[in-house]
Amino acid sequence: MKDNYKYVSLIYDDFISNLIDYKFWAKYIYQLIKKFSSSKNYVLEIASGNCNLSRYLHKKFTTYVVSDLSLSMLKNCKINTKLKICSDMLQLPFKRKFDIIICSFDSINYILSKRKLSLFFKEIYKTLNDDGLFIFDAALIKNSYHHQKFALKQKKSKKHHNKKREYFYT
Ligand SMILES: C[S@@+](CC[C@H](N)C(=O)[O-])C[C@H]1O[C@@H](n2cnc3c(N)ncnc32)[C@H](O)[C@@H]1O
């Protein structure tokens, strides 16, 4: 399994997730679930990363499974759970079906072809209950241009680098 976020996982919270109000988005997603889902027992979050969103959502459901392609991201998962599965969202390995599947923070943008996108939706269809709910977001071109002006950042990270200061540019 390719650990695609191996190095990003070292700086993810410093550089990316600190800019996002996960509590707000968790509340919003939960409102959607309350409105559109009849059963709320089995939830699967794919591309969950290091569980920034899950930490606000997981206690609200009977079973909350987190999954990501990157083992390094899952190792930094912020919730204490055994339900962590390292898997590719294009090949979901689950035998059981879920009431709700969540794929947040533009993770669907990692799917780069129509063929793979079609495969992805087939995997979701296979893994979701008949009356299940799939929640995802996507970064579209217009939105990316809008945020491009904020794309130059410089930050320092002391973590994970044996006290040596590293400078990163994005
Ligand atoms: C922008 S991060 C979002 C992480 C998390 N959802 C959040 O809100 O912080 C994208 C995540 O998608 C994961 N990812 C990328 N391609 C994937 C794939 N094919 N299957 C599963 N996860 C994937 C990455 O490993 C990464 O953790």
The ligand as an SDF file (V2000), in Angstrom:
LIG
                    3D

 27 29  0  0  0  0  0  0  0  0999 V2000
   -6.5050   16.6860    2.1840 C   0  0  0  0  0  0  0  0  0  0  0  0
   -6.2930   15.2110    3.1180 S   0  0  0  0  0  0  0  0  0  0  0  0
   -7.8360   15.1790    4.0160 C   0  0  0  0  0  0  0  0  0  0  0  0
   -7.7490   14.3690    5.2570 C   0  0  0  0  0  0  0  0  0  0  0  0
   -8.9770   14.4720    6.1680 C   0  0  0  0  0  0  0  0  0  0  0  0
  -10.1930   14.0960    5.4760 N   0  0  0  0  0  0  0  0  0  0  0  0
   -9.1060   15.8690    6.7490 C   0  0  0  0  0  0  0  0  0  0  0  0
  -10.1720   16.4840    6.5740 O   0  0  0  0  0  0  0  0  0  0  0  0
   -8.1700   16.3420    7.3970 O   0  0  0  0  0  0  0  0  0  0  0  0
   -6.5050   13.9600    1.9000 C   0  0  0  0  0  0  0  0  0  0  0  0
   -6.4120   12.5380    2.4300 C   0  0  0  0  0  0  0  0  0  0  0  0
   -6.7930   11.6610    1.3580 O   0  0  0  0  0  0  0  0  0  0  0  0
   -6.0050   10.4960    1.4810 C   0  0  0  0  0  0  0  0  0  0  0  0
   -6.0500    9.7730    0.2010 N   0  0  0  0  0  0  0  0  0  0  0  0
   -5.5620   10.1630   -0.9940 C   0  0  0  0  0  0  0  0  0  0  0  0
   -5.7960    9.2350   -1.9330 N   0  0  0  0  0  0  0  0  0  0  0  0
   -6.4550    8.2240   -1.3030 C   0  0  0  0  0  0  0  0  0  0  0  0
   -6.9740    6.9620   -1.7200 C   0  0  0  0  0  0  0  0  0  0  0  0
   -6.8470    6.5470   -2.9860 N   0  0  0  0  0  0  0  0  0  0  0  0
   -7.6090    6.1780   -0.8270 N   0  0  0  0  0  0  0  0  0  0  0  0
   -7.7440    6.5750    0.4810 C   0  0  0  0  0  0  0  0  0  0  0  0
   -7.2580    7.7530    0.9370 N   0  0  0  0  0  0  0  0  0  0  0  0
   -6.6290    8.5650    0.0620 C   0  0  0  0  0  0  0  0  0  0  0  0
   -4.6220   11.0210    1.8510 C   0  0  0  0  0  0  0  0  0  0  0  0
   -3.8090   10.0060    2.3730 O   0  0  0  0  0  0  0  0  0  0  0  0
   -5.0030   12.1160    2.8470 C   0  0  0  0  0  0  0  0  0  0  0  0
   -5.0080   11.6420    4.1640 O   0  0  0  0  0  0  0  0  0  0  0  0
  1  2  1  0
  2  3  1  0
  2 10  1  0
  3  4  1  0
  4  5  1  0
  5  6  1  0
  5  7  1  0
  7  8  2  0
  7  9  1  0
 10 11  1  0
 11 12  1  0
 11 26  1  0
 12 13  1  0
 13 14  1  0
 13 24  1  0
 14 15  1  0
 14 23  1  0
 15 16  2  0
 16 17  1  0
 17 18  1  0
 17 23  2  0
 18 19  1  0
 18 20  2  0
 20 21  1  0
 21 22  2  0
 22 23  1  0
 24 25  1  0
 24 26  1  0
 26 27  1  0
M  CHG  2   2   1   9  -1
M  END
$$$$
